[in-house]
Amino acid sequence: MNVLIIILSTLVALEFFFIMYLETFATTSSRTAKTFSMSKDDLENEKISTLLKNQGIYNGLIGLGILYLLIFTKNYNGSLLAIMIYIILVALYGSFSSGNKSIFFKQGTLAVIVAILLLIQLMI
């Protein structure tokens, strides 16, 4: 089960690096516009662009934190569970605040799976 947790957690980290890429480096791309259901004109607004880039850094650091735990710590279960719960809560908030329920499934599904596996492992 530990290998599965590592693989899925790595996928969560990669997902957050991709979100960071969209928000920070490809801020005005058509892919970013489609992903966030925004127009390219909205994304070219300097204030929105700055906000997205800032949010992108946060997302990248979440990915980095996950990889740090997996690579440099021996007992990462508790900390990794805390990060997964954080991701789940953020996905829920994003889903409900935007009215777009698919956000939860896109951003939170892997984190839910990892959290369940971690809880099972902690109970064993």
C-alpha positions in Angstrom: 0.0 0.0 0.0 2.9 2.3 0.7 4.0 2.2 -3.0 0.5 3.1 -4.1 0.4 6.1 -1.6 3.8 7.3 -3.0 2.6 7.0 -6.6 -0.7 8.7 -6.1 0.8 11.4 -3.9 3.4 12.1 -6.7 0.5 12.4 -9.1 -1.2 14.9 -6.8 2.1 16.9 -6.7 2.3 16.8 -10.5 -1.3 18.0 -10.7 -0.4 21.0 -8.6 2.7 21.7 -10.6 0.5 21.8 -13.7 -1.9 24.2 -12.0 1.1 26.3 -11.1 2.2 26.3 -14.8 -1.2 27.4 -16.0 -1.5 30.1 -13.4 2.0 31.4 -13.3 3.7 30.8 -16.7 0.8 30.3 -19.1 -1.4 32.9 -17.5 -2.9 34.2 -20.7 -3.0 31.0 -22.8 -6.2 29.6 -24.3 -5.7 26.4 -22.2 -5.7 28.5 -19.0 -8.8 30.4 -20.2 -10.6 27.1 -20.9 -9.4 25.5 -17.6 -10.7 28.4 -15.4 -13.7 29.2 -17.6 -12.4 32.8 -18.2 -11.9 34.8 -21.3 -8.5 35.7 -22.6 -9.4 39.3 -22.1 -10.0 38.6 -18.4 -6.7 36.8 -18.2 -4.8 39.8 -19.8 -6.1 42.1 -17.1 -3.0 43.0 -15.0 -4.7 42.6 -11.7 -6.2 39.2 -12.5 -2.9 38.1 -14.0 -1.1 39.0 -10.8 -3.6 37.2 -8.6 -3.3 34.1 -10.7 0.5 34.1 -10.7 0.4 34.5 -6.9 -2.0 31.6 -6.5 0.1 29.6 -8.9 3.1 29.9 -6.5 0.9 28.6 -3.7 -0.1 25.6 -5.8 3.5 24.9 -6.8 4.6 25.0 -3.1 1.9 22.5 -2.3 3.4 20.2 -4.9 6.9 20.8 -3.6 5.8 20.1 0.0 4.3 16.7 -1.1 7.5 15.7 -2.9 9.7 16.9 0.0 7.8 14.7 2.4 8.0 11.7 0.1 11.7 12.1 -0.6 13.3 13.6 2.6 11.2 12.2 5.5 10.8 8.7 6.8 7.5 9.0 8.6 5.5 11.3 6.3 2.0 9.8 6.8 0.7 12.4 9.3 2.0 15.4 7.4 0.9 14.0 4.1 -2.6 13.4 5.4 -2.7 17.0 6.6 -1.8 18.2 3.1 -4.4 15.9 1.5 -7.1 17.2 3.9 -6.1 20.8 3.0 -6.3 20.0 -0.7 -9.8 18.4 -0.2 -11.0 21.4 1.7 -9.7 23.8 -0.9 -11.3 21.8 -3.7 -14.6 21.8 -1.8 -14.4 25.5 -1.3 -13.5 26.1 -4.9 -16.3 23.9 -6.1 -19.0 25.5 -4.0 -17.8 29.1 -4.2 -17.6 29.0 -8.0 -20.8 26.9 -8.5 -18.7 24.5 -10.6 -18.9 21.1 -8.9 -16.4 19.6 -11.3 -13.6 21.5 -9.6 -13.9 19.1 -6.6 -13.5 16.1 -8.8 -10.7 17.5 -10.9 -8.7 18.8 -7.9 -9.8 16.7 -5.0 -10.3 13.1 -6.2 -6.7 11.9 -6.0 -6.3 13.7 -2.6 -9.4 11.8 -1.3 -8.0 8.5 -2.4 -4.6 9.2 -0.9 -6.2 10.4 2.4 -8.3 7.2 2.6 -5.2 5.0 2.0 -3.3 7.0 4.6 -6.1 6.6 7.1 -6.2 2.8 6.5 -2.5 2.6 6.8 -2.5 4.6 10.1 -5.2 2.2 11.5 -3.2 -0.9 10.7 
